Amino acid sequence: MSSPMKVSHSLKRLLTSQTRLKLINILFNAPTEIYYVRELVRLTDEEINSVRRELENLVQGSIVSREVRGNRLYYWANPEHHLFYDLLVLAHKHSGIGAKIQENHLKLGKIKALFYSQDFLYRAVENHGNVDLLIIGEISLKLTEDLVKSEESLLGREINYMVMDQSELHLRLSKRDPVLVDFFLKYPALIIGNPKSLFK
């Protein structure tokens, strides 16, 4: 178990640089991908020296791993770090469909929660017919569809999602709806919302 001092030290490494936060968003939004320095410079739109410095900080903190392959140095999110899962969720809150929904929340309507399946959180290439996203609230279905289609074009795959209001969620769970039961048994990640407010 991580001590409070260790966690505090890790957070200090994370929260003191805009470049560092951009790198975390990129590396943890696609945790199975590897990146070389100039690729990260382009994606962050930051100076190369700043990117190199912050990558070194993240490597020193074991948050990011690196390896020389050929004549390039590659970096990726370290799945063994004690904050790995938390950083996955954090990255998805600030990028992708999670960020799109939050940015458009006034137009969308009343959003109570957004859940990601574990496969979607880890950026699995295929969903095998499983639900990727569960959106709870009274929202515009047309705008939601537009946002999802925009994300599909970036990911290069279909996103399987469900939208329902809070009362429908409660009703379907009370009837042991197999799709919802299966979704929640696989420990979906809460990207938007407060779980306590869903089940009052």
N, C-alpha and C positions, 0 to 999 in steps of 0.2 A: 504494500500500500504506500502511496506517495505521501510524504510528510507535507504539512502546510508550507514549510520553508521551501521545499523543492518546487511545489506548485507555484508559489509566489515568484520564485526565481525564473520559472518557465514563462510566466505571464509577463514578467519584466522584459524578457527577450522578445515577446510578441508585440507589445503595445507601444513601443517607443519610436516607431518609424513607419511612415506612409508606404515607403517602398517595401518594407518587410511585410506589411499587411497585404499589399497587392500580390506579393509572391505567395503568401499563404493561401489567398483566394484562388490563385491559379493552380498551385500544386495540389491542394486538397479538394478542389472542385473536380479534379480528374485524378484520383489517387493511384490509378494503375498506369498512368502515363509517365514518361521520362522526358526531361527537357534539357537542352544545352543552353549555355549562358546567353548567346546572342538571340536565341528564340525568346528567352525570358525578358531580355531588354526590349524586344519588339512588343511583346504582350503587355508589359508593365508601362511602356512608354516612359522609362526612366533612364538616367545616365548609366553607362556600363559599369563605371567604378562604384556607383551606389548599389547596383544590383549585385555585383561581386562581393561587396562588403557585407550586405545583408544576407546573402547566401551563406557566407562564412559564419555569420552569427547563428543562423539557423542550423548549420551543420555542427557547430560547437555545442549547441544545445540539444543535439540529437533529434531535433524536430524534422530535419531533412537529411536524407542520405545522398551520397555521391559516389561516382565510380568513373574511371577513365575507360572509354571504349573507343578503340581506334585512336584518332588524334583529337577526340573531343571529351570534355568533362561533362557528365550528365548528372542531373539532380532529380529527386523524386521525394514524395511524402514518405516519412518513415512510419510504417504501420506498427512498429514496436514501441513508439513513444506513448507515454501514459495519457497524453492529451489528444492522441490521434483521432478518436471518434468525435470528441468535442470540436476539434478543428474542422472535421468533415462537415458537421452540422453548421458551424459558423460560416464556412466558405459558401455553403448552399443558401444560407440566409442572405448573403450579399452578392450572389451571382445567379445566373440561370433563371429558371421559371420562378423560383422563390423570390428573387429580387424583382422580377417583372410584376408579379402579383402584388408585392408590397408597394411598389412605385405607383401602381394603378388602383390602389385600394379605394380611393374616393370615387372613381368611375365604376368600379366593379360592384360596389355595394357593401353589405355587412359580412365581412369574413371572420368567422370564429376560429378556424384552424386549417392548416395545410399540413398533411402528412406525406412523407416520402416512404416508399418501400425501401428495404435495405438494398435490393438490387439497383434501384434508381439512385440511391445515395452513393453507391460505389461505382456508378456509371457502367453497369452491365450493358453489353452491346445489344442483347435481345431481352425482351420481357417474358417470352414464352406464354403469352396470354394472361399473365398476372396483372393485377392493378399496380400501376406505378405511383399514382397520386390520388389522394382522397382529400377533397376540398369541402369543408363544412361552412355553410353560411347561406345567406339570401343574396345571390349575386347574379350578374348578367351572364347568361350562358353564352351569348354571342361573343362578348369580349373575352371571356375565358377561353373559348375555342380559338379565337384569333391569337391569344398569347401562347397557347399550347402549340399551335401550328408554327408560330415563329420559332419556338424552342425546338420543335421537331426538325425544322430545316437546318438548324445549327448542329444538332446531335446526329442527324442522318438516320434517325429511326423513329418509329411510331411511339407515342406516349399514350398509354392506356390510363384513363383517369375517370373518376366518379365525382359528381357534385350532388350534394344533398343538404337540406337544412337540418338544424339541430333536432327537431322533433322526428324527422324521418330516420336520423341516425339512431335515436333512442328506440324507436319502434322496430327497426330492422335488427338491432342488437337483442332486443327483448324476444324476438322471434327466432333468434339464432341464425340469422341470414348467413349461409355458408361462405359467401364471398367476403363479407365483412369479418366474420369470425376468423377465416383464414388469413386475411390481411393483418388483423391485430395480433394474431398468434405469432406472426413473423416479426414482431417488434419494430413497427414503423417508426421513423424519426419525425418528431414534431418540429417543423420549420417555422410555422407561424402559429401563435395562439398560446393559450394557457389551458392545460388539461383539466384543471379544477373547474374552469368555467363551462366546460362542455357537459359535465355530468352533474350539475346542480339540480 
